[in-house]
Amino acid sequence: MGEEGAVNWKLGSPTPEIRAYAMSLMVKKMTPEQLDAVPVDLANDLTRTEMASAFYQGGQLKRALDTLKMVLDGPRDDERMMLDYWVARYAEWLVEDGRAEEAESFLMDEYDEARGVSTWQVAQKLAAFFLDQGDPDQAEIWVDVSLKGDVTNPFTYYLKGLLMHSMDRWDEAIESYEESLSQSDRYPEQERKYMAEMVESAMKAARNHESVDAEEESGDND
């Protein structure tokens, strides 16, 4: 980073956790030119996920997908990685790249042979995928599968609320949103606050018999 001479002493060899954290911070600070110089094939998986995120943020969707695919095709043996998160991002990026069928196939394969993630977590991603694709029947199937795997997950209840919302089943949507808020009490404060803002916005729209998009647009105008 051009500051090699700034540190001339150290306390001892850094632990793997410290090295991983330092590498993630470094990747976030790198310019596109510096990232181009990193040999992706020699990087560890945790670094690759940070690089994939950086490529995506920089508008390089294909490079982001290729880099993240290396991680998901690998052994997935780094416990520090949030594999559930990256499975979701990979499917979303495929859809954004106009490859919805490939995203569906990827998630179905993940469900059949889940590695490093729970099957209910993949079912949750399938529910979100079909909801976004405008297929409420399939979305409902996968919401139910996800809830059977973890009946306390607040995000799955949020998805169920969105599903009911999309079908104008207002009372059921509100009930699911309320359950989502109730279950999110176990989250850390910052995550709980973010979840509450998202769910309460959707619940307000359901009470007014408005679509979630319409509620978001009115919120932008406030």
LINLIN-V889823 format. One record per run of one state. SS is the DSSP state (h for helix, s for strand, l for the rest). FROM is the first residue (numbers start at 1). TO is the last residue. If there is no record, write none. Layout:
ss->SS from->FROM to->TO
ss->SS from->FROM to->TO
//
This chain:
ss->l from->1 to->3
ss->h from->4 to->6
ss->l from->7 to->15
ss->h from->16 to->29
ss->l from->30 to->31
ss->h from->32 to->36
ss->l from->37 to->39
ss->h from->40 to->42
ss->l from->43 to->44
ss->h from->45 to->57
ss->l from->58 to->60
ss->h from->61 to->72
ss->l from->73 to->82
ss->h from->83 to->96
ss->l from->97 to->99
ss->h from->100 to->112
ss->l from->113 to->118
ss->h from->119 to->132
ss->l from->133 to->135
ss->h from->136 to->149
ss->l from->150 to->153
ss->h from->154 to->166
ss->l from->167 to->169
ss->h from->170 to->186
ss->l from->187 to->188
ss->h from->189 to->207
ss->l from->208 to->211
ss->h from->212 to->221
ss->l from->222 to->222
//
